[in-house]
Amino acid sequence: MARIKYHYNPETCQYERVRPKKLDIFLNILGFITLAGILGFLMANLLAKYIQDDDKAGLRAENEELKLHYDLLSKQFTEVSESLEALQHRDDNVYRVIFEAEPIPSSVRQAGTGGSQKYQEILNKNLKNEKLVLTAYQEIDKLKRKMYIQSKSYDEISKLIKDKSKMLAAMPAIQPISNKQLIRLTSGFGIRVHPIYKVGQFHPGIDFAAPQGTPIYATADATVKKAVYESGYGNHVVLNHGYGYETLYGHMVNFTVKPGQKVKRGECIGYVGSTGFSTAPHVHYEVIYKGEQVNPVYFFFKDLSSEEYEKVLELASIENQSLS
């Protein structure tokens, strides 16, 4: 409530109420409004300054935190990339060497991920940290590309391992009969004295003498190609091992397999005899690689020690008389 003012009138000797003029009222109101406006303007600027500073401080702190996380992610990208490069080096220089596969060309491993058109959507946004964002996307895409190529390489290596295992299982690698004392080998591969004509003649295999009925074993995994009687080899078996390898076992008293049958290394396929063109019970053993007879002595590496193998080589080299 506004205060009422009085003044003393000497003429009337009385106190009379002061009536404010309209101009004074207007000036008072105008002054109040002006003062209020000035104070409001100052308060608004002050508050805006403090609020803006708080927002800027928050944004600065957020940017610092984002930069810290980006640096950490960049470091992890580098570590993952280095680990992947180590895997690539081992792949090219160990695994692919072992399995006789060509290394993956560097141009393939380092293949690009596309030009800037791929990131056009990001470019269109005109981001303040556009370069930072683009670099991150490019590093991720590059890493994904390298990982994809490496995974395909491992798929190829896995297939090579399976093929290599099958090839090793199919390669002749043991002697066709038990010969622990190394006394069974009687005639080797090459020019040997013919048992009938007593002249030098090419002997295309190795003869192992043994009592009739001694088991004869497949020297590698195979499919039986032949199990027949013929005048020269008598009862004999021919195994097809695949990968260009075949083996022949001659002069059996009988055989226990039939054509088309699958056999494993070490499985009995027949028994020692003296059928066909033979002068004593033995097994005539041949290794055929890509249609040509090769020296079987080079395929006894699985069941002999180095010393035993040297002994077998020595026995096979003796130019004696063959048994068939």
Secondary structure by P-SEA (a helix, b strand, c coil): cbbbbbbbcccccbbbbbbbcaaaaaaaaaaaaaaaaaaaaaaaaaaaaaaaaaaaaaaaaaaaaaaaaaaaaaaaaaaaaaaaaaaaaaaaccccccccccccccccccccccccccaaaaaaacccaaaaaaaaaaaaaaaaaaaaaaaaaaaaaaaaaaaaaaaaaacccccccccccccccccccccccccccccbbbbcbbbbbbccccbbbccccccccccccccccccbbbbbbcccbbbbbccccccccccccccccccccbbbbbccccccbbbbbbbbcccccccccccccccccaaaaaaaaaaaaccccccc
